[in-house]
Amino acid sequence: MSLKSRLVLRSSLGLVIFAAMVLVPAGSLRFWQGWMLVALIVIPYLSSFVYFYKHDPQVLERRMQSKEKVGEQKLLMRLATPVFFTAILLPGLDYRMGWSRDLLSALPLWLSMLSQGLVLSGLILMFWVMKVNSFASRTIQVEAGQPVISTGPYALVRHPMYSGALLMGLFTPLALGSYLAWPVFALLIPFYVLRLLNEERVLRQELPGYAEYCLRTRCRLVPFVW
């Protein structure tokens, strides 16, 4: 199957499943936060696929790889998957059942809108990483001829893809109007930390120049913090 066919099939299926997981649990077409978040995710994703298919199809090939080769990474992904699906489903259920509204209060409009913007910012950061680094694979691996990237977002942190993903994850529940879903999304933080620490061990061993890059760029995930 050609790259274009695989890209259309997998992206269409993935985005439809994501939209269903966000919207269906709410049980109402009035869940405007869900519709807005889906639009903020789907439109940039489709636009980025078109861009990278034209300008850098290899990065799309690498992003479609999903089978981890490192044992620790396989275990982490197996443990993180149910947490991720629970986190995506919970805000819609919260909207339907009114848990956050009853136990705390309705999320202010300004906070929901700000969170929507921060989710979009995290997504844009991830696309920036893909533009700067054609070797930004979904799996942990080092390819022949792979260089150390130290420009763009990599000048600020060593793992900007994870930074963008965490920014999206931490603000998604608030973007969807749910206080109670936030702790579940926060449970993903340890998985990202363990994943990047293991990734760094692999890169130090297999990617020439990566150890020196780590000496220049001290922060792993959050600029000026860690």
N, C-alpha and C positions, 0 to 999 in steps of 0.2 A: 504494500500500500504506500502511495506517495506521501511525502511530508504534508502536502496540502490537505489530502484526504484525512490523514490521521489527525491533523490539527483541527479541521472542521468537526470531525466526529468527537474527539475527546473534549475540546473546548465547549462545544454545544451541550454535550451530555453533562459535563461538570458544572457549567453555569446554570443549566436547568435544575439539576439536583440541588445546587446551592440556593437558588431562588425558592424552590419548594420547601427546603428545610427552614428558611427564614419566614416564609409567608404562611404556609399551611398550618403550622401549630397555632397561629394567632386566631384562626377561624373567622376572620373578618377582612373584608376589603378595605376597611377604614384604618388598617394598620399602616399609616402613612410613613412612619419611620422605616418600616420594612421595605416598602416600595422605593423609598428614596435611597436606602442603602444598596438595594439590588441594582438600581440605576447607576449609582456611584461606582459599583464594582464592575458590572457587566460592560458598560460603555467604554471605560478605559481599557479593560482587558481585551475587548474585541479590536479596539483601535491599535493597541500595542502589538497584537498578533499580526495585523496587517502590516504594520511598520517593520517588525523584525523579520517577517517572511520576505519582505522586499529587500531589506538592508543587511540582515544578519541571520539567515535561516539556521546556521549552526547552533546558535544559542537556544533556539526553539527545540532543536533536536535534543540538546542536553537537558532542557527543562522538562521534556516529556519522559525522560528516564526516571523510573521509580523504584527499581530494585537495588536496594543497598547491598554493598559488598562487604562492609565492615560489620562484624557481629554485634558490637555494642549499639551501632546505629539501628540495626534491625530490631533490637529489643526496645530501644527508645521509641521508635515509630509505632511499634505494636502497643506500647503502653499509652502513648499520647493520642492515638486515634480515637478511642472511646471518649476521652476527655474533650477532644475537639468537637465531636458530633454532639455530645451533650451540651456543650457551650453554645453551639449554633442553634439548637432546638429550643433552649430554655427561654430566650427573650420573647419568642412568640407565645409560648405557654404562659409566661408572666403577663403578657398583654391580655390574653384571653381570661386568665383567672384573677388578675388584678392584685397579685401578691405584693408587688412593690408599692402600688398605690395604697393598699390597705395597711401594710405594716410600716411604711415610711411616709412617702408622699409622691405625688406625680412628679416625674422628672421635669425640671424647667425647660421651656422651649429653647432658651439660649444655650443650655448645656448640651441638649440633644443636637442642635445645629453645629455647635463647636466640635462635638465629637465626630459628627459626620465629616467635617472638614479635616480633622486629624486622621481619620481612617483613609480618606483620599490622599492625604500627604504621605502616609505610610506606603500606600500603593504606588504613588509616583516615585518614592525613594527606591522601591524594589525594581521598577522599570529603569531607573537611572543606573542601578547596579548592573542590570542586564546590558545596557548600552555601553557601559565602560568595560565590562568583563564578559567576553564571549564564552568564557569557560565556566560561567556561573551555573553549574549543574544543580539539579535537585538532589542528587546523591553525592556522597563523599567519595571523591576519586581524584587522582592526578593523572593527566594525560601527557603523552609525549609532546614536548615542545611547549608545554603550558608555562606562561610567564607569571611572575609575581606582579600583581596589579597594586599600585600604590597611589593612583591619582583619583580624582573625583571623590566619591564618598569614602573610598578606601584610605584617603589621607586623614580622615577623622576617626574612623573605627575600623577594626579588622574584619568585622562581620556585618556590614551594612544591610545585607539582605535580611538577616535576622532582626536587625533594628527596625526595619520597615515592617516586618511581619508582626513584631511585638507591638509596635505602635498601632497597627490595625487591630490586633487582638484585644489590647487593653481598652480601646475606646469603642469597639463594636457594641458591647452591651449597653453603654450609655447612649450611643447613637440610636439604638433600638428602644430606648426608654426604660431599660431594666437596671435597677440597682442590684437585684438579687443574682443576676447572671454574672456580675463582675468577678466575684471570687472564683467562679468556675473557670473563666478565661484566665485569671491570674495563676491558676494551677499549671498553665502551659509554660510559665516562665522557667521553672526548674528543668523542664525538658529541653528548652532552647539553650540554657546554660550548659547542661551536660552534653548536648549535641555539639555545641561549638568548642567546648574544651576537648572533646574527643577528636573533632575535626582538626584542631590545632596540632594535636600530637601526630596525626597522620601527615599533615602538611609540613611540619618540621622535619619529619623523617624522609619524605618523598619529594618535596618541592624545593629545588635549590634556590637559596636566597630568601626563603620565607623566615628563617630565624632572624636574619638581619632586619627584615621588614618589621618584625615584632619589636625590635629594639627601637626603631624609629617611631612606630605608631603604637603607643602604649595601651590605649583603650580598646577593649574588645567590642563593646556593645553600645555604651552610652558615652558620648564625648565628655571628657573632663571628669567622668565619674568612675567608669570601669570598662 
